[in-house]
Amino acid sequence: MTIIKKNIIEILILFGVLMILTNSSDPVLYPDSNRFLNASLHDPPLYSSIISLMQFIFGSLNSVVFLQTLLIGFSIIFFTKTVEIYFNLNKISKSIVSFFLFLPILQFYNNLLTEPISYCFSLLFVSFVTRLIYNFNNQNLFWSSFFVIALLLTRNQFIFLYLVILLLYVGIFILYRSKKPFSLLLISFLSIFIFHNSFINLNKFIKEDTFENKNFLNSDKGIFFFTYIDAIYISSEKDVDLFKNQNFQKTLSVIFKEMNDRKSLSAHYNSRGHFSLSLKNIRDFSEILLDDLAVKENTTVTELKRNISITLISSNFDKYFKHIFKKFYDSTWLFVFIPFFMLLASLIEFFKNKSNFSLLIIFLSTFALANHSVVYLFGRVQPRYLIYTDFILLIFIFIIFSFFLKKKEKKLFKATKL
């Protein structure tokens, strides 16, 4: 009975997981789900490999839903136990943390997309980093590295983790200042780089003769897919003169004229939500024209978008900067300003006192800011791309408030006793 009482929150989380699975374990398929069912080379291989493995063992996609939901339940339990240890949470605070971490999965637990598994890995990654900062040892370093690799192999979006991990490891080295942590941190960072890139290249090598791989090599997906749309959006027809190539000029003149007629350029409106409407117009109308231009120039669409993006953005950098700023201001500005000021305060505190707590806040704020930066610069702003960092940040803000209020109460209690 005491064991049940002691682990009542963990039991409730497992009960909640079983309840939603009992209600429905049927997978919800979206257009993007086909990429993972067909193991598209546009995506890292981990999630599609999990789907293939579960289908091979159990013969149905329901097993994938069961696995990812159970993993999320476990990650929530592990996360709450971690913060309970290091922030001395009481039962009420721990219940609130668990409840709010559980809420998002009601929306996506059965989606055949990378969100469920990425959410799980993010919670486990942050948990082990928290343990690593407060208790540097081989086990915590290994699992932190493991979940970095897992995230990198789940979504290309998590490429920002290289910068986050580098800053974290520099901070840990400053905290401990000895040769052993430096060697272990260096090995960890190199291992992350080697394993991540090895698995990506191995996946491409295995499928090198497949039709999908040939399509992948000639596709226009990549970091310039969205920067091209941004570049067209902020520019105007007069910028066609920046290109000396006649074919480039003809193609871009047609694109700018059509976007101008549709009022899909920033000069026309540029208000809240305008870019999301323009994005589809620019993307869809450009597709055939750029395919034809790639044939004429004997190059790839990716290379065309790279050249166009660099030329237009370089010439209109002030407009581009304002556009990127507007992207985050129009969408999730609160989750940029909050971590930004958290980062400033924690950096000042860290260089002053070199505390574990200030390093943890540096990590959490850079984790959120780096994710937002990647989405704003190289993607389309959607809440589901930001949940991995923003929800964890909100939970930690609540934990920090609870932690400091509790410390303040203890001091007041001691003072009144005296």
Secondary structure as UniProt FT lines:
FT   HELIX           2..6
FT   HELIX           8..23
FT   TURN            31..32
FT   HELIX           33..37
FT   TURN            38..39
FT   TURN            41..42
FT   HELIX           46..58
FT   HELIX           62..87
FT   HELIX           91..102
FT   TURN            103..104
FT   HELIX           105..108
FT   TURN            109..110
FT   HELIX           115..134
FT   HELIX           138..152
FT   TURN            153..154
FT   HELIX           156..160
FT   HELIX           161..176
FT   HELIX           179..206
FT   TURN            207..209
FT   HELIX           211..217
FT   HELIX           224..234
FT   HELIX           237..242
FT   HELIX           246..261
FT   TURN            262..263
FT   TURN            266..268
FT   TURN            272..273
FT   HELIX           274..297
FT   HELIX           301..315
FT   HELIX           317..331
FT   HELIX           334..353
FT   HELIX           356..378
FT   HELIX           383..385
FT   HELIX           387..417
//
